[in-house]
Amino acid sequence: MQTKQSVKFNPIRLLSPQLANQIAAGEVVERPASVVKELLENSLDAGARAVSLEVEQGGVRLIRIRDDGVGVNRDQLPLALSRHATSKISALEDLEAVLSLGFRGEALASISSVSRLTLTSRTAEQSEAWAVAVEGRDMEPNLSPAAHPTGTTVEVRDLFFNTPARRKFLRTEKTEFNHLEEVVRRLALSRFDVSFTLAHNAKTLYQLKPAQSDIEQERRLSLLLGQPFIEHALVVDMHAEASGLRLYGWITQPTHSRSQADQQYFFVNGRIIKDKVVSHAVRQAYQDVLYNGRHPAFVLYLELDPALVDVNVHPTKHEVRFRESRLVHDFIYRSLHRVIAQMTPASVIESTAQTAQQPVHVSPNQTFDQSRFHLPPQAAASPSARAVERQIHHYGQLYPQTSVDTVIAQKNSSLDGHAIAGVAEQSADGTPPLGFALAQLHGVYILSQSSTGLILVDMHAAHERIVYERMKLALTEDRLRSQPLLVPVSMAVSRREAETAEVNTELFERLGFLVQRLGDETLVIREVPVYLAKSDVSQLVRDVLADVQELGGSQRIENQINELLGTMACHGAVRANRQLTLTEMNALLRDMEQTERSGQCNHGRPTWISLSMSELDKLFLRGQ
């Protein structure tokens, strides 16, 4: 039988400087990447415009960082290695509005306690450089003259040489270097005006020049995150004048989602952070355009008053606390939601046609002229164009309550016009962005000829998005309009389902249903939403009941109302294997060009793809 080990209490006394620094090092210095982060942040705070980093064995054997910052005076070099010594704050007021990346004054002391550190520096006023060295044992700094230009070099050798237990927790050289490289990538994304050089085991991996122009910044993004990021990028630049918030940067189109959240960079006043408020806002903005389990990619910068954000939350400074978290959340969500919503087929096709492959730029104040909906005079001579002009307003053959005219009227009467992106631009020859339908493939896909090549549309996914967006708009204004059934539908359900329908009568009425309980296990459906009048009514109600039961309480249902609308839209969309006329196919294409987020269905699947003539020529080796 084991006995509880008694705790031995020693007299209270001050810890030695070495032990205190090593305890602090346990929070600040987790691995070589932590050392690089702290030292690079010091270089940037010192006003460096060029930073060079050399590492060996993943940073365990050597980390050498050189910058051209302001440097450190000779008299302050030993003090710089002391704990809680910093030039960045001096009073509580400074801590409440921190603009520098570092401010604790613990990094150099912590690093020097678990390594052999040499700090060499020279200021512009000094005639010569000086170096201070510490070996982590007695913590006594040794000062000596050195040769060095204006700036600072920090050399860290044999990390954790005097704490072998900590060294055992390090991973392989490749893993440690990957973490270190990620730190460099983050800081290079935070400061486009600074050049960065990274070499590992005498092999240069990065030579990033200062990036001032948009093209130079996009080139740096492509080097750090890959060319596909830039090819699918949307530019964000939003302001909230009243609250002094600004959000800018790049987000990728939903089609460029990733299996893991490895390309998500969010900076607050130049400091990279990971915050639940920010993550939730971004996830909510992408909620109905991403496939299940996928993650968006983004590089975003939030600027706000430093007094409105507390960075003194965690030793690594990766976490912050916003004083007005709801304000920040709503601003981020609305900004990204607007940019994603205004991404139209026209903007996507235009971006792919650009030879420079620059990101799509969506203006926050973009407006559309409804008169452009009709084909221009120069296109009227085309027989197919005249046919489409006559057919456009006959979308009622497919769904009478969702005609194009009705949609435009809904847009005009809406408060913010979020459901309809606007009337799409046309090419010089009068061809709409998604072209004119030619045929239907196996009752599933629509083949369309555009001005640039071939468009292939998943008609069920596309129509599902159209119905979904229209129901969202109708629900924000009041409730979904219902249509009485000529013959009420009676359906047998479980007792639990019957109780769910009875308890949530108001919710069903808001969604356009009139469902009454008849007996313990019977429901009678008397009215359904006009958008879904041609769907399988019984199965539709069963699926909605299942979603309501899964979501739980009324408040949670209200927060997740779009999930119910998504289920309903799936039932209301045109089914695969249904033969459509050219009239119906062209009307569907025109509606896609007007509907927000029409590039994906509400489950995140793509609704259309395009192949340009040059891409088709390559497939068939034409002109080779």
Sequence and secondary structure as in RCSB ss.txt:
>XXXX:A:sequence
MQTKQSVKFNPIRLLSPQLANQIAAGEVVERPASVVKELLENSLDAGARAVSLEVEQGGVRLIRIRDDGVGVNRD
QLPLALSRHATSKISALEDLEAVLSLGFRGEALASISSVSRLTLTSRTAEQSEAWAVAVEGRDMEPNLSPAAHPT
GTTVEVRDLFFNTPARRKFLRTEKTEFNHLEEVVRRLALSRFDVSFTLAHNAKTLYQLKPAQSDIEQERRLSLLL
GQPFIEHALVVDMHAEASGLRLYGWITQPTHSRSQADQQYFFVNGRIIKDKVVSHAVRQAYQDVLYNGRHPAFVL
YLELDPALVDVNVHPTKHEVRFRESRLVHDFIYRSLHRVIAQMTPASVIESTAQTAQQPVHVSPNQTFDQSRFHL
PPQAAASPSARAVERQIHHYGQLYPQTSVDTVIAQKNSSLDGHAIAGVAEQSADGTPPLGFALAQLHGVYILSQS
STGLILVDMHAAHERIVYERMKLALTEDRLRSQPLLVPVSMAVSRREAETAEVNTELFERLGFLVQRLGDETLVI
REVPVYLAKSDVSQLVRDVLADVQELGGSQRIENQINELLGTMACHGAVRANRQLTLTEMNALLRDMEQTERSGQ
CNHGRPTWISLSMSELDKLFLRGQ
>XXXX:A:secstr
                HHHHHHHHHHHH SSHHHHHHHHHHHHHHTT SEEEEEEEGGGTSEEEEEE S    GG
GHHHHTSTT  SS  SHHHHTT  SS  SS HHHHHHTTSEEEEEEE TT SSEEEEEE SSS   EEEEE   S
EEEEEEESTTTT HHHHHT   HHHHHHHHHHHHHHHHHH TTSEEEEEETTEEEEEE    SHHHHHHHHHHHH
 HHHHHTEEEEEEEETTTTEEEEEEEE GGG BSSS SEEEEETTEE   HHHHHHHHHHTTTTS TT B  EEE
EEE  GGGEE TTSTT    EETTHHHHHHHHHHHHHHHHHT  HHHHHHHHH TT   EE  TT    GGGGS 
 GGGTTSHHHHHHHHHGGGGGGT GGG HHHHHHHHHHSSS  SB       TTS  TT EEEEEETTTEEEEE 
SSEEEEEEHHHHHHHHHHHHHHHHHHHS   EEEEEEEEEEE  HHHHHHHHHTHHHHHHTT EEEE SSSEEEE
EEEEGGGTTS HHHHHHHHHHHHHHH SHHHHHHTHHHHHHHHHHHHS  TT    HHHHHHHHHHHHHBTTTTB
 TTS B EEEEEHHHHHHHTTTT 
